[in-house]
Amino acid sequence: MSWKARCIPLKDESEWIEFENEEDAILYAKENARFGSLVKNDADITVYAPEGELAAEILYKAKQVCDYVRDNEFCYGNAPINPAMNHDAKLVSCDRMVGWVLYNMGLTDQPEYMGLCVEGPSLYEWCFAHGFKKIEKLEDVRAGDVVFVRYTANGYPAHTFISAGASEQEGMFYRYDCGKVERIRSTQPSCEPTEDFLFAARMPEIPKK
């Protein structure tokens, strides 16, 4: 029996690291949970996922999107076309990144023009219309949840990101977030407190493709 743990691959390298024993593979996955690491056996069956298999897929795709926009020098701004469908404009923002990740998860029923917007009802209402569970307490937020913070003057959430789980430091959380140019150009996830929490949305299951 052999085991492999998923990693964030460097260019031209495999996305899996082989291990001779299950314990070492699980330890690696625990240490890299925020990147979507999980463990599979030689039958390609997932035997361990620190945050759950669904969260692992969301985090892995969030990491891919955030690395892509960083490496391709995207700017901050509202893309005229949903960047999950066409990102020639090389513009991304907090809500467009979240929508892009969800699109890559198989949730392709999204508006093409502008994409999913947070400052308005479209993103969170779209999530709940697609069966996402509403999480009303910060302490109940898990890795992979779509988090909404701060109200606008019109009473809508002002900002959104994908939680990547709690860090070892109390009150600090990992997140994938394209809410400003400094974040877009950084290596994500970042680690920071969650301020002005409103609610979160949790995907119910991995969509069938």
N, C-alpha and C positions, 0 to 999 in steps of 0.2 A: 504494500500500500504506500502511495506517495501523496503529498499534499502540496497545494500551491496557494499563495496569497496574492491577491491583486494589488498592484502598486501603480503609482503614476509614472508611466514610462518616459524615459528620455528618448530623444529622437532615434529612430531605427532600433529601439530595444523593445523587448517583450513587455506586455503589461502584467505578466505573472512572474513571481519568484518561486522557484521550487524549493521545498523543504523535505528533509529526510524524516521528520517526525511531526505529528500533529501539534504538539505543544509549542514548538518554535513558530509554526505557521500562525497559530492563534495569538501568540504574543505579538508578532509583527502586525497582525490585523488590529489588535487592540490599540497599539501605539499609533496606527495610521487610520483610525476609524473616521476622522474628519475628512479624509480623502476618498472615502467609499471603499476602503479595503475590506475584503471578506476572504474566507477560506473555502476551497473546493477540494474534493478528493480526486483520485485518478479516474473516477467514473463521471467527473464533471458535475457532481452534486454538491451544492452548498452545504457545508457542515457547520459553519460558524460565520455569523455576521454581527459585529459588536452592537450595532444600532438597529439591527433587523435588515432583512434582504431588500425591502423596498427603500428604506432610507439609504442603504449603501448605493443603490442605483441612482437615486436622486443626487447624492453627494458626488458620486463619480462624474456624472454628467455636468453638475455645476462646476466642478473643478475644470473639466474640459472646456466649457464655454468661457469661464473666466481667464484661463490660460490663453485661449484663442484670441480673445479681444485684447489682452495685454500684448501678446506677441505680434499682433497685426496692427497695433497702435491705433485702436479705435478711440474716438473722442466721445465726450459726454454730450448727450443730446437726445431729443425725441426723434427716433428714426421715422421717416415718412412711410416706410413699408415695414411690416413686422420682420425684424431681423432674423427670426427663426426661418423665415421663408426666403428672404433676400436681404443680405447685409452689405450690398455694394456701397451704401452710404457710409459705412464704417462708423455708425453712431449707435450708442447703447446707453441705457439708463437702468435704474433699479428695477422698474417694472418690466422693461423689455428683456432684461436678463432672466428674470424669473419665468416669464412666458417662454423664452427660448429653451430653458431647461425643461419645462413641462412639455413643450412641443417634442423635444428629443426623448421624453419619456413615453411618447405615443399619443399625447393629448393634442392632436393637430387641429381640432375644431376651434380655431382662433380667427379673429378678424385679420385680414391681410393689411388693410390700410391702418397705419399707425401701430397696430398690435394691441396688446392688453395694457391699459393705462391704470395707474393706481389712484390718481387724483380725479376720481369719478367712480361710479359704481362698477365699472366693467371688470376689473381684475378680481376683486373679492367676490362679487356676485357670480362671475364666471366660475370661480373655484367651487362655490357652494352649489351652483347648478350642475356641476360635474361630480357631485357626491363627496366633496371634501368635508371633513368634520371640523366644526368651529371649536377652537381651543381658547378659553376665556381667561386662563390664569397663566402667568409667565412660568410658574414652577412646573406646569404641565407640558410645556413646550419640549418637543423632542427633535433630534436631528432629522432633517428632511422637511420639517414644517415650513410653510411660507408665513413669515411674520410681518405684521402690519404695525406701524408705530406713528404717533403724532397725528393730530387732526389738523386739517386745513381750516381756513376761515369758513369754508362752505360745508364743513362737517364730514369731509371724506378723509380716509387715511392719506398721509402725506408721503410715506416712504415704506418700502417693502424690501425684504431680503430673505434668503434661505438659511435657516439655522443649521449649523453643523455640529451642534452639541455643546455641552458645558466643558470648560477647560478645567485644569487642575486648580487654577486660582479662583477663589470664591468670588462670585458675582461677575465673572468673565465668561463670555461665550464665543465660540467660533461662529463665523458667518461668511457666506458668499454674498457679495454686495457690490453692485456697480452704480451706487448712488452719487458718485462724484469722480472727477478725473483722477484724483490721487488713488482711489480704490481701483479704478480700471487699470491703472499702470502698475499696481502692486502685485505681489505674489500672494494669492488667496488660498485658504480663507484667512481673514483677519481675526483678531481676538480682542473683544471689547465688551463693555457692558451693554445691556439692552435697556434703553431709556424710553420713557413715554410709551410703554407697551399698550396696544389696544386689544389685539386678538391675533390668533394664528389660524391657518387652514392646513389640514392634514390630508394628504392623498389617501384614499381608502385601499387601493391595491394597485399592482402593476398592470396597466392596461394591456389587453391582449392585442397582439399585432397581426 
